[in-house]
Amino acid sequence: TTRHIRLPPQFPPENKKVVFFKPLGLNYNSMKDPETIKKLCTSVYQIVDHHTKQGDRGIILAPSFAVVQSAAGTLKNMNIKNLRIFEQQRGEKLVDLLQDFQKYSGGPAVLLTPSGFEGIDLPGNLSRYVILVKTPFGSLGDKRMKHILDVYPDIYSTIALMKLVQGAGRSVRSVDDWATTYVLDTAAQRLMTS
């Protein structure tokens, strides 16, 4: 016999606002299309520009170093006034960049990384927004992930959903903390609303 129970959320839902911002259908092939990357970078710019004007700091979780580089390049080219960009480069340890980001006290800033879905603590004003560029589905080049998708597709989706929740949680670290999470991928939108 089983029974479903629902517990109240530990953190107030109003402190963890989620915005589906111009979501695109993103997959392995569409991410190779320069037009798709251009649209994603435009959305990233609009969000970062909005929050920079409010004096906010945030984090962008991208699917690859190539997307991090494209988004950072767009932000640099747009010359957003007073914005400091912390871009993780290929081969650079995230822990070092994260320490620089946390110590920075010069105003609005954004951290761009492909590896920040877990293990990052950005409480309070260290981050008031998170941009989840693409759903972090497990790589099908990994035999284990391929097996999970083929045999247990619901679990494959659940793993991605758990990573999305983890990513959104980088900025809301306590009951009183708050941040807005922006989702740019229709797959993430489906996972989060179904």
Secondary structure, DSSP 8 states (H G I E B T S, - for coil): ---------SS-GGGEEEEEEEEE---TTGGG-HHHHHHHHHHHHHHHHHHHHTT--EEEE-SSHHHHHHHHHHHHHHT-TT-EEEE--TT--HHHHHHHHHH--SS-EEEEESS-SSS----GGG-SEEEE-S-----TTSHHHHHHHHH-HHHHHHHHHHHHHHHHTTS--STT--EEEEEEEHHHHHHHH-
